[in-house]
Amino acid sequence: MVDSTEPDRTAKEEIDARRRLAERIAKEAGARARRFLHRPETLHAVEKSSSQDLVSAADQATEAYLGRMIRRHFPQDGIVGEEAGRAEGASAFDWVIDPIDGTMAFLVGQPNWTVSIAVLHHGEPVIGVVYAPMLRELYVARQRQGAYLNGKRLMMRADWTIRSTTIGYGGTERADPQEVGAFITRLYQDGGVIFRVGSGALMLAYVAANRLAGYYDPTLYCWDCLAGVVLIREAGGLADFAGTLSAPGPIWAGNHTVFTDLKRLSKASTAP
């Protein structure tokens, strides 16, 4: 990802147009996914990489809807989707979409699943939208214009530490079990406590909203986290994703103190 630079007026207008579309289609995608819950026999969930990594007909149909709407309004933009993969574009913009982040939660009736949409401009995340349909919460951030929850400005607390409230942790079956245990042990030794739900995007949004002090995941994908990266940065925090658009990687997020401590703890947990 390139360093952020101040976009010119035309680029700002282009970014704003995409933000408006991202908000609209995230809400509609969430409504479409919810309708599947009234017809569970149509979900047809199947395993991808493991029994904890699932895809359903709702994921596929919702991602197809998002892709159609993006191509209808911005046909030159690239799209990176969890299910459909990457479609290169001819513009400076790429959309990174997760139609249902937290498929397991969705399938078992938990409310903690989201639609996550990020937009990149020249490789830099500039728009983040995370919509939690069951919670009726819409998180929106636009580079240099702040982060909002249902229209209310979000500002992260600068005085919090890892002991102030719980820490979101996203280690899944992809993570090394020994490293997971080592990280949790070190966190608890430092006075922290783990919080986990099935959606990385939602936990990142919770950091921006001061519901969590920070977040760490050793192996997250871009579609799970780039919208949350924008939310946290625009709420005054730090977020660093070490993966790419095609490969997972670790992510650390929080205010300066929490971010630094999570990096320290994760490094100690992965040291040979």
Steps between C-alpha positions, in 0.01 A plus 500: 500500500631843408537793735190712533502833315240772488272416203411773255146634466401256227630205703310622807178510301569153364565369852182660634294344222634157591436558870135576431465185292683289759260612774195429287599158375631387840156556650323331210745207510431459870126495436544238227712282727242525780228372270692175462459442873125465446573212259782301664446208264639720217833578671687180391809574707817316401852487636783689333832448678358350821184437701539852644537660155164484326325650200126506448261592222443826687870590476506426128175679415588804710847532351353466151261787579784721625706423191212583264437834667867598498537410132178683413614826657879476470577249224870590484568424867665183621329266746647261756237269650530223754310249288552615140866601525657799326386676185754755379379849412620783277447783750694603811231344723458151642206373707571238766181326608389237747128429454462326836793532738419245768329230296504255791329756724249566222421132455446423868280802569744732675457872421873577471547481122562788264525622144845653455596730212827687454608716207865552416636793297843429350530216753419713805180423698286815483147374574382254762141384547401228746130424536362273772142429382375319811634778723383780268844660514667669204866597542634735233841664458646710224865605493546842666127527574473293818327182608133470596257254653142563385601860431673564834870590492740243646815602690718236662616552856868587513541409867399134479740211554458126444363486855228763446255257338509182293725438199357359180682190375435333168722195493317229305586144405761650262706624794777296661357353824823555695517864392134548592562360847817704546330825398200447728728403790710815458193719463347365821833538681490868403146537633309471172193288424395345167179587316399311186207488261483346155561821302839670482337798329261542793777478759698765315188719491466444875854632549409817310188533719688450832328170565834321489842636595671337203508211255755246384470217249803301380347392166226723360395562139466843341122474455462442874698803611562784255168670571583481870846645434340817361254517791775479761734746332221752454396455864851601606661159546769292337444195279765303316411212266803297387316289241427574134197492274571134428661364818402521867717659763496636853321816605544717808263780599443736792611834633876563508554326834284195427632467145859500626424246773318265261797508264731424790288211626453346156870524420586327826242230423648421159867520593693176435 
